[in-house]
Amino acid sequence: MSRPPKPFVQEIDAAPDPSEAPPVPDNLPQGRAIQGLAALSQPGSSSLTRLAIWAFGALFTFTLSVAAWDFVTGLMARNPVLGWIALTLVMLALFAAVVLALREWAAFLRLRRLDSLRLRAEAARTGADLRQARHVVSALDGLYAGRADTAWGRARLAERREEVMDADALLSLAERELLATLDAEARAVIESAARQVAMVTALVPLALADVAVAGMANLRMIRRIAEIYGGRSGSLGSLRLLRRVFASLLAAGALALTDDMIGSVAGGGMLSKLSRRFGEGVVNGALTARVGVAAIELCRPMPFEALERPAVSSLISRALTGVFGKDTTG
């Protein structure tokens, strides 16, 4: 009679203590280009500074006007033909300045219209006000009337909007039908800007070149996002919107290399394979994506409720796929 087999016993070492894990290194890339751009974009809060800027601007404008007047009148006295040519050029310059000023003012009004729609949509959803929700949906439909990229969504919304008798459901329907395509376009713009900033930071070793490229790329990205959602901001409007975006990010503490950013960028041994310059490019691209998401939230005429808010990690992973290579260490 054979004996039964003895049980197999294996000693298991004690689980490692998390407190013994090595700390995160302090020399990880910090995205200095975007951090520097954020510092440059913040306006001074001193009223004396604003007064000085206004005074110097008024003095420069007054001096330029007097010099132009003296130039034209003096030229008229010496040679009437040349004087009339100079006067015509001055009038054309004034006309162009007035047109540009009106365009900038219209751009500010469009951005304020988006802000008003977003606030009204939030109030209608919070107060379950069906009447106000219908007004918001009608304003959204009028905002995107004539645009080919929203034609199909507006047609679907027109078929179903009268059947919905709940404010929350009506706003969610309008968000899905009108803003889903625009959100996809805005995500593509963010991915393109993040890719550009990351590649220039990684490949161009010139001092301040990454800050200049990041500034142009972020300004162009924010302006394009405003155009997608109906803002069509001008030059000054884009600068003001850039300041608002960085102000909101700095107020929320989001423009920093937090733990989730370290995990998404440095996780899987990516930065251990790349040089510090390449790691800095990846972080600058990720922070650019964060700026883009904040711009969407400021330019979007409705807050994210029915649709999912874009995630920075997914945006930067799609933007940098194939640029720095995929990690296969598992």
C-alpha positions in Angstrom: 0.0 0.0 0.0 1.6 3.3 -1.1 1.7 6.3 1.0 -0.3 9.4 0.0 1.8 12.2 -1.4 3.0 14.9 1.0 1.6 18.3 0.6 3.8 20.8 -1.2 4.7 23.8 1.0 6.3 26.9 -0.3 7.4 29.7 1.9 6.3 33.1 0.7 8.4 36.1 1.6 6.7 39.0 3.4 5.1 41.6 1.1 7.3 44.7 0.5 6.7 47.7 2.6 5.4 50.7 0.5 7.3 53.0 2.7 10.6 51.4 1.5 9.9 52.3 -2.1 12.4 54.8 -3.6 11.0 58.4 -3.9 10.1 60.0 -7.2 13.2 61.7 -8.6 13.3 65.4 -8.3 14.8 66.0 -11.7 11.8 64.9 -13.8 10.9 67.3 -16.6 8.6 70.1 -15.5 7.3 71.6 -18.8 9.1 74.8 -18.3 8.0 76.2 -21.7 4.3 76.1 -20.8 5.1 77.3 -17.2 7.0 80.3 -18.6 4.2 81.0 -21.1 1.7 81.0 -18.2 3.8 83.4 -16.3 4.1 85.8 -19.2 0.4 85.7 -20.0 -0.7 86.8 -16.6 -1.5 90.5 -16.4 -0.2 92.7 -13.6 -2.8 93.4 -10.9 -1.6 96.8 -10.0 -3.9 99.7 -10.9 -0.9 102.0 -11.2 0.5 99.7 -14.0 -2.8 99.8 -15.9 -2.9 103.6 -15.5 0.7 103.9 -16.8 -0.1 101.7 -19.8 -3.2 103.7 -20.7 -1.3 107.0 -20.3 1.6 106.0 -22.5 -0.8 104.6 -25.1 -2.8 107.8 -25.1 0.3 109.9 -25.4 1.6 107.8 -28.2 -1.7 108.0 -30.1 -1.9 111.8 -29.6 1.7 112.3 -30.7 1.2 110.2 -33.8 -1.9 112.1 -34.7 -0.3 115.5 -34.3 2.7 114.3 -36.4 0.5 113.0 -39.1 -1.5 116.3 -39.2 1.7 118.4 -39.4 3.1 116.1 -42.1 0.0 116.4 -44.2 -0.5 120.1 -43.8 3.2 120.8 -44.5 3.1 118.7 -47.6 0.0 120.4 -48.7 1.7 123.8 -48.5 4.8 122.6 -50.5 3.1 120.4 -53.1 -0.7 120.0 -53.2 -0.6 116.7 -55.2 1.7 115.0 -52.7 -0.4 116.5 -49.9 -3.6 114.9 -51.2 -1.8 111.6 -51.6 -0.6 111.7 -48.0 -4.1 112.7 -46.8 -5.6 109.7 -48.8 -3.1 107.3 -47.2 -3.8 108.7 -43.7 -7.6 108.3 -44.3 -7.1 104.7 -45.5 -5.0 104.0 -42.4 -7.7 105.4 -40.2 -10.4 103.4 -42.0 -8.4 100.2 -41.6 -7.9 101.0 -37.9 -11.6 101.5 -37.4 -12.5 98.3 -39.2 -10.0 96.3 -37.1 -11.3 97.8 -33.9 -14.9 96.9 -34.9 -13.8 93.3 -35.7 -12.1 93.0 -32.3 -15.2 94.4 -30.6 -17.4 91.9 -32.5 -15.0 89.1 -31.4 -15.4 90.1 -27.8 -19.2 90.1 -28.2 -19.1 86.6 -29.7 -17.1 85.3 -26.8 -19.5 87.0 -24.3 -22.4 85.3 -26.2 -20.8 81.9 -25.6 -20.3 82.7 -21.9 -24.0 83.8 -21.6 -25.3 80.7 -23.3 -23.2 78.5 -21.0 -24.4 80.3 -17.9 -28.0 80.1 -19.0 -27.7 76.4 -19.8 -26.3 75.8 -16.3 -29.1 77.8 -14.7 -31.8 76.0 -16.7 -30.4 72.5 -15.8 -30.0 73.4 -12.1 -33.5 74.9 -11.9 -35.2 72.3 -14.1 -36.6 75.2 -16.1 -38.1 73.8 -19.3 -38.9 77.2 -20.8 -35.4 78.5 -20.3 -34.0 75.3 -21.6 -36.0 75.7 -24.8 -34.7 79.3 -25.2 -31.1 78.0 -24.8 -31.6 75.3 -27.4 -33.1 77.8 -29.8 -30.2 80.1 -29.3 -27.8 77.2 -29.9 -29.6 76.3 -33.1 -29.4 79.8 -34.3 -25.7 80.1 -33.4 -24.9 77.1 -35.6 -27.4 77.8 -38.4 -25.8 77.6 -41.8 -22.8 75.4 -40.7 -22.4 72.2 -42.7 -20.8 70.3 -39.9 -23.9 70.8 -37.7 -26.6 70.3 -40.3 -27.3 66.7 -39.6 -27.4 67.3 -35.8 -29.7 70.3 -36.2 -32.0 68.2 -38.3 -32.2 65.5 -35.7 -32.7 68.0 -32.9 -35.5 69.7 -34.8 -37.3 66.3 -35.1 -37.1 65.4 -31.4 -37.0 68.7 -29.5 -40.8 69.2 -29.2 -41.2 65.7 -27.8 -38.9 66.2 -24.8 -40.7 67.7 -21.8 -37.8 67.7 -19.4 -35.2 70.5 -19.2 -32.3 68.2 -18.4 -33.2 65.8 -21.2 -33.7 68.6 -23.7 -30.3 70.1 -22.9 -28.6 66.7 -23.0 -30.2 66.1 -26.4 -29.0 69.4 -27.8 -25.5 68.8 -26.4 -25.3 65.3 -28.1 -26.7 66.4 -31.4 -25.0 69.8 -31.8 -21.7 69.6 -29.9 -20.4 66.0 -30.4 -19.0 66.8 -33.9 -17.5 70.1 -32.6 -15.9 68.4 -29.6 -14.2 65.9 -32.0 -12.8 68.8 -34.1 -11.5 70.5 -31.0 -9.8 67.3 -29.8 -8.1 67.0 -33.2 -6.8 70.6 -32.9 -5.5 69.9 -29.3 -3.7 66.8 -30.4 -2.0 68.6 -33.3 -0.8 71.5 -31.1 0.4 69.1 -28.4 2.4 67.1 -31.0 3.9 70.3 -32.4 5.0 71.6 -29.0 6.4 68.2 -28.0 8.4 67.7 -31.1 9.9 71.3 -31.2 10.8 71.1 -27.5 12.5 67.7 -28.0 14.3 68.5 -31.3 15.2 72.2 -31.1 17.8 72.9 -28.4 17.8 76.7 -28.9 17.2 78.8 -25.7 13.6 80.2 -25.5 12.7 78.6 -28.8 10.4 76.2 -27.0 8.7 79.1 -25.2 8.1 81.0 -28.5 6.8 77.9 -30.3 4.6 77.0 -27.3 3.2 80.5 -27.3 2.4 80.5 -31.0 1.0 77.0 -30.9 -1.2 77.6 -27.8 -2.5 80.9 -29.2 -3.3 79.3 -32.5 -4.9 76.4 -30.8 -7.1 78.5 -28.6 -8.2 80.7 -31.5 -9.1 77.7 -33.5 -11.1 76.2 -30.6 -13.0 79.5 -30.3 -13.8 79.4 -34.0 -15.0 75.8 -33.8 -17.5 76.7 -31.1 -18.7 79.9 -32.8 -16.4 82.4 -31.1 -14.2 83.4 -34.1 -12.0 85.5 -31.8 -9.7 88.2 -33.2 -6.1 88.9 -32.2 -6.8 90.8 -29.0 -9.7 88.4 -28.2 -7.3 85.4 -28.6 -4.8 87.0 -26.2 -7.5 87.7 -23.7 -8.8 84.2 -24.0 -5.3 82.9 -23.5 -5.0 84.9 -20.3 -8.4 83.6 -19.1 -7.3 80.0 -19.8 -4.1 80.3 -17.9 -5.8 82.2 -15.1 -8.3 79.4 -14.7 -5.6 76.7 -14.8 -3.4 78.5 -12.3 -6.4 79.1 -10.0 -7.3 75.4 -10.1 -3.6 74.4 -9.6 -3.9 72.4 -12.8 -0.9 73.8 -14.6 1.6 71.7 -12.7 3.2 68.3 -13.0 1.0 66.5 -10.6 1.0 62.8 -9.7 -1.3 61.8 -12.4 0.8 63.6 -15.0 3.9 61.9 -13.7 2.1 58.5 -14.0 0.9 59.1 -17.5 4.2 60.5 -18.8 6.9 58.7 -16.8 5.0 55.4 -16.3 6.2 52.3 -18.0 9.8 53.4 -18.2 9.2 55.9 -21.0 11.4 58.7 -19.6 14.0 56.2 -18.6 14.6 55.4 -22.3 14.6 59.0 -23.5 16.8 61.9 -22.9 15.7 64.7 -20.6 15.0 66.9 -23.6 12.6 64.4 -25.0 11.0 64.0 -21.6 10.6 67.8 -21.4 8.9 67.7 -24.9 6.4 65.1 -23.7 5.5 67.1 -20.6 5.1 70.3 -22.6 2.8 68.5 -25.0 0.8 67.2 -22.1 0.5 70.7 -20.6 -0.5 72.0 -24.0 -3.3 69.4 -24.0 -4.4 70.6 -20.6 -4.5 74.2 -21.9 -6.6 73.0 -24.8 -9.1 71.2 -22.5 -9.5 74.4 -20.4 -10.0 76.4 -23.6 -12.8 74.0 -24.6 -14.5 74.5 -21.3 -14.3 78.3 -21.7 -15.5 78.4 -25.3 -18.1 75.6 -25.3 -21.6 77.1 -25.1 -22.7 74.3 -22.8 -20.9 72.5 -19.9 -20.0 68.8 -20.2 -23.0 66.8 -19.0 -24.3 64.3 -21.6 -20.9 64.0 -23.3 -17.6 63.0 -21.7 -15.0 65.7 -21.0 -11.8 65.1 -22.9 -9.1 63.5 -20.8 -5.6 64.8 -21.0 -4.0 61.3 -20.9 -6.0 60.1 -23.9 -5.3 63.3 -25.9 -1.6 63.1 -25.3 -1.4 59.4 -26.0 -3.1 59.8 -29.4 -1.1 62.9 -30.2 2.3 61.3 -29.5 1.6 57.9 -30.9 4.4 57.1 -33.2 6.4 60.3 -32.4 8.5 59.0 -29.5 7.6 55.3 -30.0 5.6 53.0 -27.8 6.8 51.4 -24.7 6.9 47.6 -24.9 8.5 46.7 -21.6 5.0 46.0 -20.1 
